[in-house]
Amino acid sequence: MKFLFSGCIALVLSALASAQTSPCNRSVGKELPPAKQREFASFLVSGGDVAAVRYDMALHYAKLGNYAKALATLQEALKSAPWLDPASEPDFKPISGCASFKALVSRLEKKFPVVAAAKPAFTIHASDLIPEGLASDPVDGSLYMSSIYHRKIVKIAPDGKVSDFIAEGQDGILSVLGLKVDPRDHSVWAASERLDKAALFHFDSSGKTLAQYLPEEPGKHGFNDLVITPGGQVLVTDSTDNSVYSLPPGGKKLVRYGLGNRAYPNGIALSSDGTAVYVAHAFGIVRMDVNGTGMVELGAPAGISLAQADGLYFWNGGLIAVQNGYGPNRIVHLQLAPDGKSVTAGKLLEFRSSNLDLPTTGAILNGSFYYMVNTQLDHEQDGKLKNAAHLQPVRIAVLKLP
């Protein structure tokens, strides 16, 4: 699910035109609360994406009306010119007329021009699904798409025919987010959550509910995305509990792996040998063994941002990430070092294109990446639709992977 770390879903708007005519507001507003300052100080030394941490600090200053501090912090965040373009952030509109802000935008747009390689694949005419997760069955080529609003899963055949895989609210399922197909038996696993409750569901290949698993730890939970190891272990991120939960093969109880101060774990990818997972969090990506040990925060060269990866997938010694939190949405390829513990290079696969309008996740199938172009998550909140008249059919696009 799209990152909510900054406090609300940020609409990705094309605001550059208005930015060119807006006045420059350098007013000094409130300082960040002491608790928030301590939190950011912790993030800055955590080993994550420092540029993204400062970018988020700048957003927080802008929300407080401290535009002088917002601009100064943003300049510090973007001095290495990562692909975090601030032009489309509504909170930065008051400083968008400042010469230094315009210079930042101009430099970033010159360094990272439009990349439009994706092609239309399918159109789903049920516009109020509010999908979040997409999974593929590599055997028959089917896609499975989750629905947050209707609390169900639909199946998309290779010819584009859409049918319900499970019924709405089947066996008490909550809003459905991440999905994965187990290639061993074509069963489907689903992460679901709503109003701080969460459950992991398992369905057979016909859509019959086989089991559901609830976290036993007290408190709030929000299951988000998951992977399945070759041996049948399921690992699911809990974005609310800042953790990953593991279900051993044949197990009945979820085991919690805490991620420390890594906020909002979201996308998760399984290494090619099935021994480790990569977990995206608000400000980076952590690698850990499937038993929860050996956590390593991935480093990356300047200019590459590892923050705000919603969908995350392992591909040919690297990671495919759908980043939808800071700046324009993008799909990127992150090349990993041979030991898998750092990023050595990055490439934008889709950026500033018409095939990016609030994407969340996708699925790899036959060497291509299928992803949802317009999930419309900003039209749903707590099980209710907002501005339903503006909903559009859901578009799925496809990218040939490197």
Summary of the structure (lengths in Angstrom):
residues: 402
radius of gyration: 20.3
end to end distance: 25.2
largest distance: 61.6
contacts: 1428
relative contact order: 0.15
helix: 18%
strand: 35%
